[in-house]
Amino acid sequence: MTTLARNQRGVALIVSLIFLLLLTVLAISASSTSSLQERMAFNSQENNIAFQTAESGLASINISKMTTCSAPESQTIQSVTYASGRVTRALVTVTYDEVGDLDVKPGSPITGRYDITSTATLEPAATTAAAIEDNTHSLHRRGYRCLGFN
C-alpha cells in the first residue's frame, strides 16, 4: 500500500483546481454581461421617457391657433408626471417667421412658418428654461406653414 501512495503525484488536485478556475472565469464573465445588459436596459428606458416627454411637449401646442400667420414667439415649460411619481419637464418654444417678400400691399396673402422645438430633460432640479436646455436628453422639432392676409 505504501508503494501506491508514493506513485501518486496529485493530478486530481491540479485538474480540480483548473476546473475551479474555469468556473470562476465563467461566473465573472456572466456577471459582467448581466450588469452591462441591465445598464443598457436602463438607458433605453431613460431614452424612451425623454422621448415621450418631448412628444408630450409638442402635443401640448394648440395647432388650430397657428392658422392666422401672426403669433408672437412663446416659450412654455410643460411638466409630465408618470405613474411612478417621476416628474420630467419639456421646454416648448414656438417661433414664427414670414416667408417671402415683406413689402406686400395690405390685404395681400402672406405665407408664414411656425417652428416648434420641444426640449426634454429628466433632471428633477431643472425648473427653468436655461436649466432644461443645459440638461437636454431629447430634442424634437416640428414645423407648420400657414397662409394669411397682410
N, C-alpha and C positions, 0 to 999 in steps of 0.2 A: 504494500500500500504506500510505502514511503517513496518508492520509485515513481509512482503515478503522480504524486504531489510535486516532485521535483521537475517533472516533464511539463507541467502546466506553466504557461507564460502570461496569463492574464488577458487573453484575446477577448473573452466575453466582456470584460470591463471596458476595453477600448471600443468595441463595437457598440456597447450600450451608451457610452459617452458620445460617440459620433451620432447615434440616433437622437440622443437628447439635444445635441447641438442643432441638428436639422429641425427638430420640432420647435426649438426656441426661435430659430430664424423664421420659420413659417408663422409662428404666433405673432412675432413682431411685425412681420410684413402684413398679415391680415389686420392687425390693429391699426397700422398706419393707413392702409387702404380704407378701412371703415371710417377713420377720423377725417380723411380727405373727402370722402363721399358725403359725410354729414355737413362739412363746411360748404361743399358745392350746393347741396340742397338748401341750406340756409341762405346762401347768396342768391340762389334762384328765387326763393320766396321773397326776399327783400326787394329784388328787382321787380317782381310781379306786383308787390304792394306799391312801389314807387310809380310803376306804370299805371296802375288803377287810380292812384291819387291824381296824377296828371290828367288822366282821362276824365275824372270827375270834375276837375277844374274847367276843362273845355266844355263839359256838358252843362256847367252852371251858367254859361253865357246864353243870353236870350237872343237867338239869331233873328227873330222876327223884327227886332228893333234896328237891324242892320240893312234895311231896305231903303232908308231915306238918304243915304250918302252924306250924312252930316253928323258925325259923332265925335265928341272930344276924346282925347286919349284918356284911358282909365286903367287903374290898377287895383285889383282886389285880392284879398287873401281868403282862400277857401279852406276851411278845416274839414277833415274827414275822420270820423271816429268809427273804428271797426268793432266787431262783436267782442273781440278780445280786450277792448278798452284802449287800444293803441290809437293815438291821435297823430295824424300826419297833416301836412299843410301843402297847398298849392298856391303859387303866386300867378295870377292870371292877368296878363297885360294885353289890352286892346289898343291898337293904333290905327289911324285912318289916314290914307293918302289919296289925293285926287290924281287920277291917271289922265294924261293928255294935256292939252293946252289950257292954261288957266285964264287966258284972256278971251272968254266967250261972252256973248251977249246975254243979258238976263232972259230967263225963260228957255235957254238952250239946254239940251240934255247933257249931263256930265256922267262920267264913269268914275267910280271910286273903288278902293280896295281896302278891306279890313284885314289886318294881320293880327292873329290871336296867338299868344305864346303862353303855355302853361308850364311852369317850372315847379317840380315837386321835390320835397325834402322829407326825409324820415327822422330828422333830428328834432326831438321834442322841444328843445330850447329855442328853436328858430321860430320866432313870432313876428319878426319884421321882414320887410321886403328884402333888405340888404342881407339879413341872415339866411333867408331862404335861397337867395341867389348864390351865396357863398357855400352853401351845403347842398347843392343840387345833386339829386340822384336820378332824376328823369326829366326830360325836356321834350315837349310836344309843340308843334306849330301847325296852325291851320289858317287858311285864307279864304276870304269871301269877296266876291265882286258885287257891286251894286250899281244901279242906274237911277239917277235922279235928275232933277232940274235945277238950274242955277237961278 
